[in-house]
Amino acid sequence: MALDEAWQAAFATRLHEVRRRIERAARSVGREPDDVLLIGVTKTHPTAVARHAVDAGVTDLGENRVQELVVKRREVPARWHFIGRLQRNKVREVTDGATLVHSIDRQALVDAVARRAGDSGVRQPILVQVNVGDDPAKGGCPVHRVHELVAYAHAQPNLRVEGLMTMPPLAPPGADDVTAAYFATLRQLRDELVSEHPDVRHLSMGMSADLELAVENGATMVRVGTALFGPRATRPAGTTKDTG
Ligand SMILES: *Cc1c(COP(=O)(O)O)cnc(C)c1O
């Protein structure tokens, strides 16, 4: 599929704007913009979109469904991130020793990914997803079990726990302080963990609507879809929701 010129121009503008938002937020708290990795979330968009983003200088791309990840990862050279809910029967497809898996939230998944990485002779990078808001609609390990889960994963020789990820509950408009507090919770957890587990340094948090709050609260990775690629087509009936 070819992307028309109007789309390409709109994308260039959006990419510039997202980078400016990251830069402003970082500088506002004395951080370096380069310490925040932009992950372009290409879910539901065609492979041509992912390829174009890479050509435009986006180094990292994310998908939340295994099937889409597998197809685009095969065709587009980027650093890939799996950010969606992971079922154990799909672990084999994401565990390639390179894709950063953001959504490890329970021991059974740690076991499955570690076993698969061992079989393949790779060390798999992962993040532990935290359900900071105890939101039953979202995946993630409860806050009070994060230390235990990170220690458990850290003990697996074929895993490398690189940090924490979260999707806070949707806050009502104007409730930025609520969202900020969730991001601060994730940072607090990371700060508690990093002395014992020095690889645990990344904070994957912040999306199109709240990336400034995330960067101000220490995000090292932001996952941005709509603000880069425009609105997503709704999924065909019967497929799963696109929230992680
Ligand atoms: C879709 C998705 C994003 C990006 O969301 P936007 O609001 O479009 O930026 C980020 N993280 C996860 C886990 C997602 O599923």
The ligand as an SDF file (V2000), in Angstrom:
LIG
                    3D

 15 15  0  0  0  0  0  0  0  0999 V2000
   -3.0420    1.6910   21.9640 C   0  0  0  0  0  0  0  0  0  0  0  0
   -2.0640    1.7420   23.0770 C   0  0  0  0  0  0  0  0  0  0  0  0
   -1.2690    2.8800   23.2900 C   0  0  0  0  0  0  0  0  0  0  0  0
   -1.3680    4.1300   22.4360 C   0  0  0  0  0  0  0  0  0  0  0  0
   -2.5600    4.7920   22.6900 O   0  0  0  0  0  0  0  0  0  0  0  0
   -2.8740    6.2470   22.0580 P   0  0  0  0  0  0  0  0  0  0  0  0
   -3.8350    6.8380   22.9980 O   0  0  0  0  0  0  0  0  0  0  0  0
   -3.4240    6.0110   20.6990 O   0  0  0  0  0  0  0  0  0  0  0  0
   -1.5800    6.9840   22.0190 O   0  0  0  0  0  0  0  0  0  0  0  0
   -0.3630    2.8390   24.3300 C   0  0  0  0  0  0  0  0  0  0  0  0
   -0.2490    1.7650   25.1350 N   0  0  0  0  0  0  0  0  0  0  0  0
   -0.9810    0.6610   24.9650 C   0  0  0  0  0  0  0  0  0  0  0  0
   -0.7880   -0.4870   25.8780 C   0  0  0  0  0  0  0  0  0  0  0  0
   -1.9220    0.6080   23.9360 C   0  0  0  0  0  0  0  0  0  0  0  0
   -2.6720   -0.4960   23.7760 O   0  0  0  0  0  0  0  0  0  0  0  0
  1  2  1  0
  2  3  1  0
  2 14  2  0
  3  4  1  0
  3 10  2  0
  4  5  1  0
  5  6  1  0
  6  7  2  0
  6  8  1  0
  6  9  1  0
 10 11  1  0
 11 12  2  0
 12 13  1  0
 12 14  1  0
 14 15  1  0
M  END
$$$$
